Amino acid sequence: MQKYDFIVIGAGMGGLSVANFLAKYNKKVLVLEKHNIPGGLVTSFARQGVHFDLGIHGLYELKEKQAIPQFLEFWGAPQIETVPCRGDMYCFIDGKKHVFRHGKVMDDFKREFPEFAADIDKLFNVMETINTEMFSGTEAPEPPYDMNLFQLIKFGMKSRKQKPMFMKYGNKDVKKVLDQFTNSEGLKSTIYSYCPYPMVFMAFAYQWGVFSNNEYPKAGMQAIPNAAVISLKHMGGVLKLNSEVTEILVRDGHAYGVRTKAGDEYRGKVISGVSPQYTYRWIKGDEKYVGKMVTRIADKEIFPSICALFIALDDTYDIGNVECISIAGSEDYRKRPQEFTADSAPIVINIYPKREGDKYRPLVALIPLTYAYEDYWKTSGGDGRGDAYRTLKLRVEGTILNRITKHLGDEFSKAVVFHELSTPITYERYTYSEHGSFMGWAVEEKDFGKYMKQRTDIKDLFLVGQWVFPGFGVAGVMASGYYLAKELLKSEGTDLKKDFNEYFKPSSS
C-alpha cells in the first residue's frame, strides 16, 4: 500500500496541471494514466511515416506571455518551440469555393459576399470587440460558485460595464446573432463552417479572431504534456503509465484512495481528470452521495461528439499555403448535430505542418457525427465493437473521403497514402470523456456558464478538466488545475494566486 498526498486520475492536461501546481509546493503526488502516453486529447501518434494530432490544430494560448507558456515556466518545465500557423482557408458552401487569406479575412469576406459588405463590417466589428473584451485585463476571474451574492452582483455589474459587447452578443446562441446581423445564408454558413457546432457566439468570435494567428509545437501537440511531465518528475511527482483506475475507494462519505485494474491500491486524496460520469461509476460504496451527484448532472447536456478522419498526403498534391478547409451546406448553421449523416455533415479539414523526419503531410478532418449515430455506431449503446461497428466505420470513412475528393479533385485522392477514422466511441474509450465529448458540457446559451464545482459531495474527491470551471480548451483545462490547486493549498496558508502574480510581475528595472 503506497501513500500519497494526492492521487490524480488521468494524465490529461487538467490532471498534469493540478499535479504540477501541488508538486511545486512539496505535495507528494501520483498521476495514474491508463495509456502509454500522457496528454489525453492533447496527444500525438504515428502511422505509416507521419505523426498526427487528435484534432487540435493550433493554439493562440501558446504565444509568449499567454497561459500555457506561463504555466510551464512557473512549474520549471522546458518551454515549447513553436512554428506560426499563418495559412489561408478554403470554405466550400454548397460546393462554391470561398478563399480567405491570412491577414485579409475581412477584406476577403467582402470580396466573396460584396452585396453584404455592410453586414460584414458590423459582424466583424462585434467579433473584434468581443475578443478585445475577452483578452483585456490580466486578473484571472474567481469561479462563480465561490462568490457570495454580493460578489456575484458586483461581478455582473462590472462585466456589463467593462464587457458590454460580450454581454450583449457573446453569450447568445450563434444562430440568433447571425440572423440578427445578416440575411445571407451563405455568409452565415461560412462563418459557422469553421467550427460547425451549436455554441454561443463568443466561440465563433474567438475562432475567427485567432484564425491564422496561432502557434503549433514543432514536435506536435504531444510536446505540451511531455513538458509538463518533465517538470512534474523534477519536483518529485510520480507518473505511472499503463495504470488504469477501476475503483475510487470511499468509506463513510470520504475518498481515501484508488484501485487499479492490475489490483494495485494507492492511498490519498483523489483528483479525477476524467468526466464526472466515469468518476461516479468508479465509486462502489456510499450510494446516497453518489446518487445525489449523478442526479445533479443527469439533465446537463453534453457537448456534441466528433469523428476524426486522419489522412496522410504525399507531395504529389500541392495543397499550397492552406491550413484549413471547410465543407458545409448553406442551411447547416440552422441544424442540430443529430440531423447530420455521413452524406450531409459539415467537414473541417485541418492541415498540419510536416514534422521533421515525416514522410507525408498530416491532415485531420473533423466531422460532427453524434455518439448515438446509427444505433450508437452499431453497438446498441454497449461496450462491444463487433463486425457491424467496423463495417459502419468503413462506410462512413469512405463517404467522407469521397466527399472531400469531390471538392478537392481526383489528384487529391491519388495523393492519399493512408486514412483511418476515429469515432466518438473511440474517443470515449481512450479518454473516458463521456460520449466522446471533446469540449465537456454543451456551450449553448441555455447551458453557458453553468460550471460544475471542483469539490464533490464526497470529502477529498475533486474534479479537474473540461467539465469544471473554467471549461473547455487546452488553456481552460490547464487553468482548472490552477483553480483547484489554489483552493487545496489555501487551507494551509499558501496563496497560489499571489505567488503566481508575483512571479510574472514586470521587473521595476
Residue pairs with C-beta under 8 A, 6 or more apart in sequence:
1 265
1 266
1 267
2 30
2 265
2 266
2 267
3 28
3 266
3 267
3 268
4 28
4 29
4 30
4 238
4 266
4 267
4 268
5 22
5 27
5 28
5 29
5 268
5 269
6 18
6 19
6 22
6 27
6 28
6 29
6 30
6 268
6 269
6 270
6 271
6 488
7 29
7 30
7 32
7 257
7 258
7 266
7 267
7 268
7 269
7 270
7 271
8 15
8 16
8 18
8 19
8 29
8 30
8 31
8 32
8 271
8 272
8 273
8 464
9 15
9 32
9 245
9 248
9 258
9 270
9 271
9 272
9 273
9 274
9 279
10 31
10 32
10 33
10 34
10 40
10 272
10 273
10 274
10 432
10 465
11 31
11 32
11 33
11 38
11 39
11 40
11 225
11 229
11 239
11 241
11 273
12 38
12 39
12 40
12 41
12 42
12 225
12 273
12 274
12 431
12 465
12 477
13 39
13 40
13 42
13 224
13 225
13 228
13 465
13 474
13 477
13 478
13 481
14 40
14 273
14 464
14 465
14 466
14 477
14 478
14 480
14 481
15 31
15 33
15 40
15 271
15 273
15 464
15 465
15 481
16 31
16 38
16 39
16 225
16 228
16 229
16 232
16 481
17 71
17 228
17 464
17 477
17 478
17 479
17 480
17 481
17 482
17 485
18 271
18 273
18 464
18 480
18 481
18 482
18 484
18 485
19 29
19 31
19 232
19 237
19 271
19 481
20 71
20 75
20 77
20 228
20 231
20 232
20 235
20 237
20 481
21 75
21 481
21 482
21 485
21 486
21 489
21 496
22 29
22 237
22 485
22 488
22 489
23 29
23 232
23 235
23 236
23 237
24 74
24 75
24 76
24 235
25 485
25 489
25 494
25 496
26 236
28 236
28 268
29 232
29 236
29 237
29 238
30 237
30 238
30 239
30 240
30 266
30 268
31 38
31 232
31 237
31 238
31 239
31 240
32 240
32 243
32 244
32 245
32 258
32 260
32 266
33 239
33 240
33 241
33 242
33 243
34 242
34 243
34 244
34 245
34 432
35 241
35 242
35 430
36 241
36 242
37 43
37 45
37 222
37 225
37 241
38 225
38 226
38 228
38 229
38 239
38 241
39 221
39 222
39 224
39 225
39 226
40 225
40 273
40 431
41 54
41 55
41 56
41 427
41 431
41 433
41 438
42 54
42 56
42 221
42 222
42 224
42 225
42 474
43 53
43 54
43 221
43 222
43 225
44 51
44 52
44 53
44 54
44 220
44 221
44 222
45 51
45 52
46 52
47 310
47 312
47 418
47 420
48 312
48 359
48 360
48 417
48 418
49 312
49 358
49 359
49 360
50 312
50 354
50 355
50 358
50 359
50 360
50 361
50 362
50 418
51 220
51 355
51 358
51 362
52 310
52 352
52 362
52 364
53 220
53 221
53 222
53 352
53 362
53 364
54 221
54 308
54 364
55 306
55 308
55 350
55 364
55 366
55 438
56 221
56 474
57 85
57 214
57 216
57 323
57 324
57 350
57 352
57 364
58 85
58 214
58 215
58 216
58 323
59 68
59 214
59 215
59 216
59 474
59 475
60 66
60 210
60 213
60 214
60 215
61 67
61 68
61 473
61 474
61 475
62 68
62 69
62 80
62 82
62 214
62 215
62 216
62 217
63 69
63 215
66 475
67 475
67 478
67 479
68 80
68 224
68 474
68 475
68 478
69 79
69 80
70 504
71 478
71 482
72 78
72 79
72 80
72 227
72 228
72 231
73 79
74 500
74 503
74 504
75 228
75 231
75 232
75 235
76 231
76 234
76 235
77 227
77 228
77 230
77 231
78 227
78 230
78 231
79 227
80 217
80 218
80 219
80 223
80 224
80 227
81 217
81 218
81 219
81 223
82 215
82 216
82 217
82 218
83 215
83 216
83 218
83 353
84 214
84 215
84 216
85 212
85 213
85 214
85 215
85 216
85 323
86 102
86 103
86 212
86 213
86 321
86 323
87 102
87 212
87 321
87 322
87 323
87 324
87 351
88 99
88 100
88 101
88 102
88 212
88 320
88 321
88 322
88 323
89 99
89 100
89 105
89 194
89 211
89 212
89 322
89 323
89 324
89 325
89 326
90 97
90 98
90 99
90 100
90 322
90 324
90 325
90 326
91 97
91 98
91 100
91 190
91 193
91 194
91 325
91 326
91 328
92 98
92 325
92 326
92 327
92 328
92 407
93 186
93 189
93 190
93 193
93 328
93 329
93 330
94 186
94 329
94 330
95 407
96 186
97 407
98 108
98 112
98 190
99 108
99 112
100 108
100 109
100 112
100 211
101 108
102 212
102 321
103 212
105 208
105 211
105 212
106 120
106 124
109 120
109 124
109 187
109 190
110 117
110 120
112 190
113 119
113 120
113 184
113 186
113 187
113 190
115 184
116 182
116 183
116 184
116 187
119 181
119 182
119 183
119 184
119 187
120 182
120 187
122 181
123 178
123 181
123 182
123 191
124 208
126 165
126 169
126 177
126 181
126 205
127 204
127 205
127 208
127 209
128 205
128 209
129 165
130 165
130 166
130 169
130 170
130 201
130 202
130 205
130 206
130 209
131 205
131 206
131 209
131 210
133 162
133 163
133 164
133 165
133 166
133 170
134 163
134 166
134 170
134 202
134 206
136 162
136 163
137 162
140 479
140 482
140 497
141 155
141 470
142 151
143 451
143 453
143 454
143 469
143 470
143 483
144 152
144 155
144 449
144 451
144 469
145 451
145 453
145 469
146 487
147 155
159 166
159 167
160 167
163 170
166 202
169 177
169 201
169 202
170 200
170 201
170 202
170 205
171 200
171 201
171 202
171 445
171 448
171 449
172 200
172 201
172 445
173 198
173 199
173 200
173 201
173 444
173 445
174 192
174 198
174 199
174 200
174 201
174 203
174 204
174 333
175 198
175 333
175 334
176 201
176 445
177 201
178 188
178 191
178 192
178 201
178 333
179 188
182 188
185 330
185 331
186 330
188 333
189 328
189 329
189 330
189 331
189 332
189 333
190 326
190 328
191 204
191 208
191 333
192 204
192 328
192 332
192 333
192 346
193 326
193 327
193 328
193 332
193 346
193 348
194 204
194 207
194 208
194 211
194 324
194 326
194 348
195 203
195 204
195 207
195 348
196 326
196 328
196 332
196 333
196 346
196 348
196 368
197 303
197 304
197 337
197 368
197 439
197 443
198 304
198 336
198 337
198 442
198 444
199 443
199 444
200 443
200 444
200 445
200 448
203 443
211 324
212 323
216 352
216 353
217 223
217 224
218 355
218 356
219 226
219 355
220 355
224 474
229 239
232 239
233 239
243 260
243 262
243 264
244 260
244 261
244 262
245 258
245 259
245 260
245 261
245 282
246 259
246 260
246 261
246 282
247 258
247 259
247 282
247 283
247 284
248 255
248 257
248 258
248 270
248 272
248 279
248 282
248 283
248 284
248 461
249 255
249 256
249 257
249 258
249 259
249 265
249 267
250 256
250 283
250 284
250 285
250 286
250 289
250 458
250 461
251 285
251 286
252 286
253 286
253 289
253 457
253 458
253 459
254 458
254 459
254 460
255 269
255 270
255 283
255 458
255 459
255 460
255 461
256 267
256 268
256 460
257 265
257 266
257 267
257 268
257 270
258 265
258 266
258 270
258 282
259 265
260 266
269 460
269 461
269 462
270 460
270 461
270 462
271 462
271 463
271 464
271 484
272 278
272 279
272 461
272 462
272 463
272 464
273 464
273 465
274 431
274 432
274 433
274 465
275 432
275 433
275 434
275 437
275 440
275 465
275 467
276 293
276 297
276 434
276 452
276 463
276 467
277 297
277 434
278 432
278 434
279 461
279 463
280 290
280 293
280 294
283 289
283 290
283 458
283 461
286 458
289 456
289 457
289 458
290 458
292 457
293 456
293 457
293 458
297 452
300 441
300 442
300 447
300 450
301 441
301 442
301 444
301 447
302 434
302 435
302 437
302 440
302 441
302 442
303 437
303 438
303 439
303 440
303 441
303 442
303 443
303 472
304 337
304 368
304 370
304 437
304 442
305 368
305 369
305 370
305 371
305 424
305 427
305 428
305 435
305 436
305 437
305 438
306 366
306 367
306 368
306 369
306 424
306 427
306 436
306 438
307 366
307 367
307 368
307 369
307 396
307 400
307 421
307 422
307 423
307 424
308 364
308 365
308 366
308 367
308 421
308 422
308 427
309 364
309 365
309 367
309 397
309 400
309 401
309 419
309 420
309 421
309 422
310 362
310 363
310 364
310 418
310 419
310 420
310 421
310 422
311 349
311 362
311 363
311 364
311 365
311 401
311 416
311 418
311 419
312 360
312 361
312 362
312 363
312 416
312 417
312 418
312 419
313 319
313 360
313 361
313 362
313 363
313 412
313 415
313 416
313 417
314 359
314 360
314 361
314 415
314 417
315 361
315 415
316 411
316 414
316 415
317 411
317 412
317 414
317 415
319 351
319 361
322 351
323 350
323 351
324 348
324 349
324 350
324 351
325 347
325 348
325 349
325 351
325 407
325 408
326 346
326 347
326 348
326 349
327 346
327 347
327 348
327 349
327 403
327 404
327 407
328 346
328 347
329 344
329 346
332 346
337 345
337 368
337 369
337 370
338 370
338 372
340 346
340 368
340 369
340 370
341 369
341 373
342 367
342 369
342 395
342 396
342 399
342 400
343 399
343 403
345 367
345 368
345 369
346 367
346 368
347 365
347 366
347 367
347 400
347 403
347 404
348 365
348 366
348 367
349 363
349 364
349 365
349 366
349 404
350 363
350 364
350 365
350 366
351 361
351 363
352 361
352 362
352 363
352 364
354 360
354 361
354 362
355 362
360 417
360 418
365 400
365 404
367 400
369 396
369 423
369 424
370 424
371 377
371 424
371 425
371 428
371 435
371 436
372 381
373 424
374 392
375 381
376 382
376 425
377 385
377 389
377 392
377 393
377 423
377 424
377 425
378 386
378 388
378 389
378 391
378 392
379 385
379 386
379 388
379 389
379 425
385 425
389 425
393 421
393 423
394 421
396 421
396 423
397 419
397 420
397 421
400 421
401 413
401 416
401 419
404 412
405 412
405 413
423 436
424 435
424 436
425 436
426 436
427 433
427 436
427 437
427 438
428 434
428 435
428 436
433 440
433 466
438 466
438 472
439 466
439 471
439 472
440 465
440 466
440 467
440 471
440 472
441 447
441 450
441 452
441 467
441 471
443 471
443 472
451 468
451 469
451 470
451 471
452 463
452 467
452 468
452 469
453 463
453 468
453 469
454 462
454 463
454 464
454 468
454 469
454 480
454 483
454 484
454 487
455 462
455 487
456 462
456 463
462 484
462 488
464 480
464 481
464 484
465 477
465 480
466 472
466 473
466 476
466 477
466 480
468 480
468 484
469 480
469 483
470 476
470 479
470 480
470 483
482 496
482 500
485 496
486 496
486 497
489 495
489 496
490 496
